[in-house]
Amino acid sequence: MSLFQIIFNPTSAGELAKIPKELQLFILGEFRGLPHELLHAETERFGRLERAGRTLQRFRLGDYRVYFERHDLGVVVHRILSKNSLKDFLFRSSLPLGEDEALQGNPKFWEMIESPKKSSS
């Protein structure tokens, strides 16, 4: 099996650091089986958000949502958001609370995902 990396961008690394240590370990532990699961393109475990040819996966872990995309080396984690912060985002965006569908069509969500790239340029 080739090397599989989980790459946290600066934003997701900061979000992970704010979470209590035992929850950090839980989240990281849940990624153990990720390489095998990602080989199956239509896995039921992950949500999918698509826009302009880009696909994000959503990994639901208790009260947290981890948004990542596949990369040649493994996966890049873009955001780690609590369920409550997502509900707040959806409320402020005046969207119904159907999580994946609402986020997929919301340009502000994609701006939030891409904001680390813009700030590091």
N, CA, C and O of each residue as an XYZ file, in Angstrom:
484
protein
N       0.848     -1.182      0.000
C       0.000      0.000      0.000
C       0.888      1.237      0.000
O       1.868      1.292      0.742
N       0.564      2.216     -0.809
C       1.358      3.435     -0.883
C       1.081      4.328      0.330
O       0.117      4.132      1.069
N       1.948      5.299      0.502
C       1.843      6.235      1.612
C       0.559      7.044      1.502
O       0.213      7.511      0.417
N      -0.144      7.212      2.604
C      -1.389      7.978      2.645
C      -1.228      9.057      3.704
O      -0.976      8.759      4.871
N      -1.374     10.315      3.293
C      -1.206     11.421      4.227
C      -2.521     12.133      4.459
O      -3.353     12.251      3.559
N      -2.692     12.605      5.680
C      -3.799     13.484      6.018
C      -3.172     14.849      6.231
O      -2.426     15.060      7.187
N      -3.478     15.774      5.334
C      -2.879     17.102      5.348
C      -3.906     18.090      5.882
O      -4.996     18.227      5.327
N      -3.552     18.775      6.960
C      -4.412     19.808      7.524
C      -3.905     21.153      7.031
O      -2.734     21.483      7.216
N      -4.794     21.941      6.396
C      -4.373     23.280      6.021
C      -4.307     24.126      7.296
O      -4.772     23.667      8.340
N      -3.750     25.339      7.258
C      -3.610     26.130      8.485
C      -4.932     26.365      9.229
O      -4.957     26.368     10.460
N      -6.019     26.561      8.490
C      -7.315     26.804      9.132
C      -7.801     25.573      9.874
O      -8.201     25.668     11.035
N      -7.771     24.409      9.217
C      -8.263     23.199      9.875
C      -7.345     22.781     11.028
O      -7.819     22.241     12.028
N      -6.038     23.027     10.897
C      -5.110     22.723     12.000
C      -5.441     23.585     13.210
O      -5.406     23.106     14.344
N      -5.764     24.863     12.972
C      -6.154     25.751     14.069
C      -7.463     25.324     14.706
O      -7.614     25.382     15.926
N      -8.412     24.892     13.880
C      -9.695     24.432     14.415
C      -9.507     23.172     15.239
O     -10.128     23.020     16.291
N      -8.653     22.264     14.770
C      -8.374     21.037     15.516
C      -7.726     21.366     16.860
O      -8.048     20.747     17.875
N      -6.817     22.334     16.867
C      -6.116     22.704     18.101
C      -7.056     23.271     19.160
O      -6.753     23.190     20.350
N      -8.190     23.843     18.754
C      -9.148     24.432     19.699
C     -10.061     23.388     20.349
O     -10.743     23.675     21.333
N     -10.066     22.187     19.797
C     -10.926     21.117     20.296
C     -10.220     20.428     21.466
O      -8.997     20.292     21.439
N     -10.961     19.989     22.496
C     -10.319     19.276     23.609
C      -9.500     18.081     23.121
O      -9.860     17.422     22.145
N      -8.386     17.812     23.821
C      -7.418     16.786     23.404
C      -8.054     15.421     23.144
O      -7.737     14.776     22.145
N      -8.948     14.970     24.029
C      -9.543     13.643     23.831
C     -10.385     13.602     22.562
O     -10.453     12.567     21.898
N     -11.025     14.713     22.218
C     -11.802     14.772     20.981
C     -10.871     14.843     19.767
O     -11.187     14.278     18.720
N      -9.738     15.521     19.892
C      -8.735     15.537     18.822
C      -8.288     14.110     18.513
O      -8.224     13.705     17.353
N      -7.981     13.362     19.560
C      -7.535     11.979     19.378
C      -8.620     11.123     18.735
O      -8.329     10.270     17.897
N      -9.861     11.352     19.126
C     -10.986     10.626     18.527
C     -11.072     10.922     17.029
O     -11.192     10.006     16.215
N     -11.009     12.207     16.672
C     -11.106     12.606     15.269
C      -9.961     12.000     14.463
O     -10.180     11.435     13.392
N      -8.755     12.118     14.976
C      -7.602     11.556     14.270
C      -7.694     10.040     14.167
O      -7.322      9.460     13.146
N      -8.187      9.401     15.216
C      -8.353      7.946     15.197
C      -9.362      7.494     14.157
O      -9.205      6.427     13.565
N     -10.391      8.289     13.930
C     -11.417      7.937     12.942
C     -10.868      7.964     11.523
O     -11.438      7.342     10.627
N      -9.776      8.673     11.314
C      -9.165      8.730      9.989
C      -8.344      7.477      9.674
O      -7.902      7.309      8.538
N      -8.133      6.599     10.653
C      -7.320      5.391     10.425
C      -7.812      4.557      9.251
O      -7.002      4.115      8.435
N      -9.096      4.335      9.146
C      -9.637      3.500      8.075
C      -9.910      4.250      6.791
O     -10.395      3.672      5.819
N      -9.603      5.526      6.783
C      -9.923      6.366      5.634
C      -9.306      5.908      4.318
O     -10.007      5.916      3.306
N      -8.033      5.509      4.271
C      -7.473      5.095      2.972
C      -8.270      3.973      2.317
O      -8.533      4.012      1.115
N      -8.653      2.980      3.105
C      -9.414      1.853      2.561
C     -10.794      2.316      2.091
O     -11.246      1.926      1.014
N     -11.458      3.140      2.887
C     -12.804      3.586      2.541
C     -12.821      4.468      1.302
O     -13.766      4.408      0.515
N     -11.795      5.282      1.120
C     -11.770      6.176     -0.033
C     -11.537      5.440     -1.342
O     -11.792      5.991     -2.413
N     -11.058      4.208     -1.271
C     -10.909      3.413     -2.481
C     -12.269      3.042     -3.065
O     -12.384      2.767     -4.259
N     -13.280      3.035     -2.234
C     -14.645      2.754     -2.678
C     -15.317      4.098     -2.956
O     -15.690      4.811     -2.024
N     -15.469      4.438     -4.215
C     -15.919      5.775     -4.624
C     -17.287      6.145     -4.062
O     -17.526      7.313     -3.754
N     -18.166      5.202     -3.926
C     -19.534      5.513     -3.506
C     -19.797      5.094     -2.065
O     -20.814      4.463     -1.780
N     -18.902      5.436     -1.168
C     -19.103      5.068      0.222
C     -20.250      5.872      0.831
O     -20.424      7.051      0.521
N     -21.012      5.241      1.679
C     -22.160      5.881      2.321
C     -21.757      6.697      3.545
O     -22.556      7.470      4.073
N     -20.528      6.524      3.989
C     -20.105      7.151      5.231
C     -19.864      8.654      5.096
O     -19.916      9.378      6.091
N     -19.602      9.128      3.886
C     -19.265     10.522      3.675
C     -20.340     11.240      2.891
O     -20.942     10.673      1.979
N     -20.581     12.503      3.251
C     -21.432     13.356      2.439
C     -20.600     13.906      1.289
O     -19.370     13.913      1.348
N     -21.266     14.359      0.262
C     -20.559     14.929     -0.899
C     -21.133     16.294     -1.204
O     -22.349     16.487     -1.217
N     -20.249     17.233     -1.448
C     -20.639     18.564     -1.876
C     -19.856     18.855     -3.145
O     -18.630     18.748     -3.163
N     -20.568     19.227     -4.212
C     -19.912     19.450     -5.493
C     -20.236     20.832     -6.012
O     -21.354     21.329     -5.874
N     -19.213     21.448     -6.624
C     -19.401     22.762     -7.234
C     -18.272     23.004     -8.228
O     -17.097     22.850     -7.894
N     -18.626     23.376     -9.425
C     -17.667     23.736    -10.473
C     -16.562     22.690    -10.638
O     -15.385     23.033    -10.749
N     -16.947     21.427    -10.653
C     -15.988     20.358    -10.853
C     -15.176     19.978     -9.624
O     -14.315     19.102     -9.701
N     -15.430     20.605     -8.524
C     -14.707     20.317     -7.279
C     -15.612     19.514     -6.354
O     -16.799     19.812     -6.226
N     -15.048     18.492     -5.710
C     -15.825     17.653     -4.803
C     -15.197     17.672     -3.420
O     -14.027     17.333     -3.246
N     -15.993     18.074     -2.441
C     -15.597     17.971     -1.045
C     -16.336     16.792     -0.446
O     -17.460     16.483     -0.841
N     -15.704     16.144      0.499
C     -16.344     15.073      1.259
C     -16.611     15.626      2.659
O     -15.843     16.430      3.188
N     -17.708     15.177      3.235
C     -18.027     15.566      4.599
C     -18.000     14.312      5.455
O     -18.695     13.338      5.167
N     -17.204     14.340      6.496
C     -17.067     13.231      7.428
C     -17.705     13.668      8.727
O     -17.203     14.581      9.383
N     -18.804     13.038      9.116
C     -19.535     13.414     10.323
C     -18.989     12.618     11.502
O     -19.023     11.387     11.501
N     -18.488     13.327     12.504
C     -17.925     12.700     13.701
C     -18.580     13.320     14.931
O     -18.135     14.357     15.425
N     -19.624     12.687     15.414
C     -20.339     13.236     16.564
C     -20.893     14.606     16.232
O     -21.662     14.756     15.282
N     -20.505     15.611     17.013
C     -20.991     16.971     16.799
C     -20.102     17.779     15.860
O     -20.270     18.993     15.745
N     -19.165     17.126     15.193
C     -18.247     17.829     14.296
C     -18.388     17.332     12.870
O     -18.743     16.180     12.619
N     -18.098     18.236     11.945
C     -18.103     17.916     10.524
C     -16.713     18.252      9.993
O     -16.226     19.370     10.162
N     -16.082     17.271      9.348
C     -14.753     17.459      8.781
C     -14.927     17.509      7.264
O     -15.392     16.546      6.655
N     -14.551     18.635      6.659
C     -14.661     18.820      5.213
C     -13.278     18.637      4.595
O     -12.332     19.342      4.949
N     -13.170     17.690      3.674
C     -11.885     17.389      3.066
C     -12.077     17.037      1.606
O     -13.194     16.786      1.153
N     -10.967     17.022      0.871
C     -11.008     16.542     -0.506
C      -9.817     15.640     -0.761
O      -8.786     15.728     -0.095
N      -9.986     14.786     -1.725
C      -8.915     13.858     -2.093
C      -7.744     14.626     -2.690
O      -7.913     15.677     -3.310
N      -6.578     14.085     -2.490
C      -5.335     14.669     -2.984
C      -4.468     13.501     -3.438
O      -4.675     12.368     -3.004
N      -3.502     13.769     -4.305
C      -2.621     12.698     -4.786
C      -1.944     11.938     -3.650
O      -1.699     10.738     -3.764
N      -1.641     12.633     -2.554
C      -0.957     12.014     -1.420
C      -1.902     11.423     -0.380
O      -1.461     10.686      0.501
N      -3.196     11.734     -0.467
C      -4.165     11.276      0.533
C      -5.371     12.192      0.537
O      -6.159     12.198     -0.408
N      -5.515     12.977      1.617
C      -6.605     13.944      1.705
C      -6.087     15.256      2.293
O      -5.121     15.285      3.056
N      -6.767     16.342      1.909
C      -6.508     17.659      2.489
C      -7.747     18.032      3.285
O      -8.848     18.090      2.736
N      -7.572     18.286      4.581
C      -8.672     18.693      5.448
C      -8.767     20.211      5.369
O      -7.802     20.918      5.659
N      -9.945     20.709      4.972
C     -10.140     22.147      4.812
C     -10.735     22.801      6.049
O     -10.293     23.874      6.460
N     -11.736     22.159      6.645
C     -12.398     22.748      7.818
C     -12.843     21.648      8.757
O     -13.180     20.544      8.327
N     -12.842     21.963     10.062
C     -13.421     21.103     11.092
C     -14.390     21.997     11.848
O     -13.976     22.859     12.624
N     -15.673     21.789     11.620
C     -16.688     22.686     12.174
C     -17.630     21.927     13.087
O     -17.993     20.783     12.816
N     -18.016     22.569     14.158
C     -19.001     21.942     15.045
C     -20.377     22.046     14.402
O     -20.640     22.930     13.587
N     -21.236     21.130     14.786
C     -22.603     21.124     14.283
C     -23.268     22.466     14.567
O     -24.021     22.975     13.738
N     -22.992     23.039     15.734
C     -23.608     24.312     16.103
C     -23.128     25.463     15.231
O     -23.912     26.355     14.907
N     -21.860     25.462     14.847
C     -21.379     26.541     13.983
C     -21.997     26.426     12.591
O     -22.246     27.440     11.939
N     -22.245     25.201     12.134
C     -22.910     25.023     10.843
C     -24.360     25.479     10.896
O     -24.844     26.114      9.959
N     -25.056     25.164     11.981
C     -26.439     25.623     12.119
C     -26.484     27.146     12.136
O     -27.372     27.756     11.541
N     -25.515     27.759     12.825
C     -25.439     29.213     12.870
C     -25.164     29.764     11.470
O     -25.791     30.740     11.058
N     -24.239     29.152     10.740
C     -23.932     29.589      9.373
C     -25.180     29.503      8.492
O     -25.493     30.445      7.764
N     -25.888     28.381      8.558
C     -27.091     28.198      7.748
C     -28.166     29.208      8.130
O     -28.858     29.738      7.261
N     -28.309     29.477      9.431
C     -29.293     30.449      9.894
C     -28.947     31.840      9.379
O     -29.813     32.550      8.867
N     -27.669     32.235      9.516
C     -27.248     33.559      9.067
C     -27.359     33.697      7.557
O     -27.534     34.806      7.051
N     -27.262     32.605      6.839
C     -27.373     32.625      5.383
C     -28.820     32.477      4.923
O     -29.096     32.441      3.724
N     -29.739     32.392      5.879
C     -31.176     32.236      5.596
C     -31.464     31.019      4.734
O     -32.261     31.082      3.798
N     -30.814     29.919      5.055
C     -31.015     28.684      4.313
C     -31.762     27.670      5.172
O     -31.653     27.696      6.398
N     -32.516     26.781      4.541
C     -33.123     25.702      5.314
C     -32.013     24.821      5.888
O     -30.876     24.866      5.417
N     -32.340     24.029      6.894
C     -31.300     23.280      7.592
C     -30.962     21.919      6.983
O     -30.487     21.045      7.708
N     -31.185     21.703      5.693
C     -30.718     20.495      5.007
C     -29.232     20.656      4.714
O     -28.856     21.280      3.722
N     -28.402     20.103      5.559
C     -26.978     20.440      5.641
C     -26.215     20.387      4.315
O     -25.801     21.433      3.816
N     -26.020     19.221      3.738
C     -25.168     19.110      2.552
C     -25.728     19.868      1.352
O     -24.993     20.583      0.672
N     -27.021     19.715      1.092
C     -27.615     20.377     -0.062
C     -27.545     21.887      0.070
O     -27.236     22.584     -0.896
N     -27.831     22.393      1.256
C     -27.793     23.835      1.479
C     -26.375     24.376      1.338
O     -26.169     25.426      0.729
N     -25.406     23.672      1.892
C     -24.022     24.140      1.819
C     -23.484     24.061      0.393
O     -22.770     24.957     -0.055
N     -23.824     22.998     -0.310
C     -23.321     22.794     -1.663
C     -23.679     23.952     -2.580
O     -22.875     24.340     -3.427
N     -24.877     24.509     -2.422
C     -25.326     25.585     -3.298
C     -25.028     26.977     -2.791
O     -25.426     27.959     -3.417
N     -24.337     27.083     -1.671
C     -24.101     28.389     -1.076
C     -22.692     28.893     -1.377
O     -21.721     28.304     -0.902
N     -22.556     29.966     -2.153
C     -21.224     30.478     -2.482
C     -20.425     30.913     -1.244
O     -19.196     30.847     -1.254
N     -21.099     31.349     -0.198
C     -20.392     31.781      1.018
C     -19.693     30.597      1.690
O     -18.618     30.758      2.267
N     -20.291     29.423      1.616
C     -19.647     28.235      2.167
C     -18.345     27.956      1.418
O     -17.317     27.690      2.042
N     -18.381     28.014      0.103
C     -17.190     27.749     -0.701
C     -16.125     28.819     -0.477
O     -14.931     28.522     -0.503
N     -16.556     30.070     -0.256
C     -15.596     31.125      0.089
C     -14.906     30.791      1.412
O     -13.699     30.988      1.554
N     -15.676     30.284      2.377
C     -15.114     29.907      3.671
C     -14.104     28.770      3.500
O     -13.056     28.776      4.145
N     -14.406     27.804      2.646
C     -13.493     26.689      2.393
C     -12.218     27.191      1.723
O     -11.124     26.748      2.072
N     -12.344     28.098      0.777
C     -11.202     28.571      0.015
C     -10.444     29.719      0.658
O      -9.373     30.083      0.174
N     -10.962     30.299      1.730
C     -10.311     31.462      2.345
C      -8.870     31.233      2.765
O      -8.076     32.167      2.645
N      -8.465     30.048      3.254
C      -7.043     29.867      3.592
C      -6.134     29.994      2.372
O      -5.014     30.490      2.494
N      -6.590     29.559      1.207
C      -5.771     29.651      0.002
C      -5.528     31.112     -0.352
O      -4.418     31.489     -0.726
N      -6.582     31.943     -0.234
C      -6.463     33.349     -0.584
C      -5.550     34.085      0.379
O      -4.756     34.928     -0.038
N      -5.659     33.769      1.678
C      -4.858     34.476      2.664
C      -3.390     34.069      2.631
O      -2.530     34.844      3.047
N      -3.085     32.853      2.137
C      -1.691     32.414      2.071
C      -1.014     32.823      0.768
O       0.197     32.651      0.625
N      -1.773     33.360     -0.184
C      -1.195     33.759     -1.481
C      -0.465     35.084     -1.376
O       0.081     35.569     -2.368
